[in-house]
Amino acid sequence: IFIEAKNISLDKNNQISLFENEVKVITEDGYKINSDLAEYNKSTGILILRKNITGIDKENNTIKTDFAKYNKKTKILVTNGPTKIISSEKYIIESFDITLNNSKKRIFSEKKTIVTDQDKNQIFVDNFDFETKNNIFKSIGNIQVIDNKKNKYEFSQIYIDTKKKEILGTDIKAFLNQEDFKVDQRNKPRVFANSIKIEKNSSSFNKSIFTLCDYRKDDKCPPWTIQSSKMTHDNTKKTIYYDNAVIKVYNIPIFYLPKLSHPDPSVKRRTGFLSPTLNDTKNLGLGLKLPYYFAINDDKDFTLTNRLYLDENPLIIGEYRQAFKKSNLIFNMGYTEGYKKTSDKKVGGDKSHFFSKFTHNFDTKDGTISDLTIKTQDVSNDKYLKLYKLDSDLVDYNQNYLENSFNYSRSANNYFLSVDASIFETLNETYNDKYEYILPEILYDKKYENDKRCHHKLGLVGGVEVSDVQRNLVDVESELRGQNHVLYNCPEKKHQLNNNGISKGYVNVEQQFCKKPKQVKTKFNSLKDCQMVDFRNVSMDGCPNL
């Protein structure tokens, strides 16, 4: 062992050497250690290090602590108290009382530990064992991983390959909290599985159960789940794949598919299944909504949704959307054969709806805004929307009327024009008038303003020799009233015309909490002459026409 320092003292009787200030140690097994203080017992081969200890092993793992013991015979370094290790792969391990066995290439601790990787993902464990030669970090017990997107994973065992950046775990519970993984804010997406393998671009779950549903009281099973022998989330393709998928509703198997895939909830546009949702109503019973999205082109798409019910006929809904250069078009339509079993309250017969909306923005070069909107809404039954609780960008089952309308509006800086033609149909059971017609309604609003100010010589009372201040009149009035300084009560006193005099071209306004008075400019700015009435020239005797 090699030790050097600025200050060295020897105790020959006890065979103890003391080292102070810039202590440097090099061991036979390759440790390079720096510290403020060191004490070496030659008879026992024990080296005690204190304060600002930094050590590096042959694998370039760095250790930092304030107290450590090194045994020359066993070649084991043991720290006492808080310790930080930075691995050669830049993993940061923060723990207590760590043992570094260089001969066996192991670093371990039985104390609670936090591991942070290069991507700021954090791993919380009760203990750990790090094989430095193989770059394998492992732990058994209560393990929690929180990634940089706030997703949380719980394990009973974990193995991390710090070089390949892969994680293997058992008894996994994954709570996916990132916002773009939720279809609705109430969603609580989660996956429970026997084991998991997390790689850079994918995560694989074996014997898994997946759901988006919120939690239920007493830890009851969620309304719907997808159970599979293997579930893989491809981060690059943003797709979830299932092998031997079983769709369950309240833990009852409904569908089986040997292969199933759908875009993950973060995907905005791509052909495939969207996340299913479960609904339960008094009249229709338990149902499952399965939407399939068709990304036809960059400017158009179509969504086909099957609403499947245990005891009733399905409802098929289609929505087509298309975006033009300055227009948007949406169609939403649906059809069902109605009740399977009819009664006095459940009237049989087909039910359907058709909703559409077209909007267009006209191109104008003069700064005006011009829009056209056309709506059509039709249902075969007044109770249809509320019965199936239809809700989309066009359809709102809480709305108690249908609207078929035409609206054109045009607005500019000084006027607004609106032309409306509408037919409203009530969906209430009791009504005096089924329809209300507005054919048409025209609104025109015009603002007249003199943008060429001048003072009139004749024709107006008080209109002779009228001038304007050089500054913006509104600003001057606001400052004279103290409105510009209300927040800090400065100025406190308001201007009076008989104070200071107006002929100076400015007014001094006293201020509270201010060192100097506020000077408000009031110098006149002469306006050009103008005449409201165009008087005819008058000829006077002996004088030319005036």
Secondary structure, DSSP 8 states (H G I E B T S, - for coil): -EEE-SEEEEETTTTEEEEEEEEEEE-TTS-EEEEEEEEEETTTTEEEEEEEEEEE-TT--EEEEEEEEEETTTTEEEE-SEEEEE-TT--EEEEES-EEETTTTEEEESS-EEEE-TT--EEEES-EEEETTTTEEEEEEEEEEE-TTS-EEEEEEEEEETTTTEEEEEEEEEE---GGG-SSTT---EEEEEEEEE-SSEEEEEEEEEE-----GGG---SEEEEEEEEEEETTTTEEEEEEEEEEETTEEEEEEEEEEEE-TT-SS-SEE---EEEEETTTEEEEEEEEEEEEETTEEEEEEEEEESSS--EEEEEEEEE-SSEEEEEEEEEE---SS--SSS--S-EEEEEEEEEEE---SSS-EEEEEEEEEEESSTTHHHHHT-BSSS-BTT--EEEEEEEEEEE-SSEEEEEEEEEEEE--SS-S-SEEEEEEEEEEEE-----S--EESSSSTT-SS--EESS-HHHHHHHHHTGGGGGGT-S-S---TTSS-STTSEEEE--SS-SS-EEEE--EE---EE-SS-------TTS---
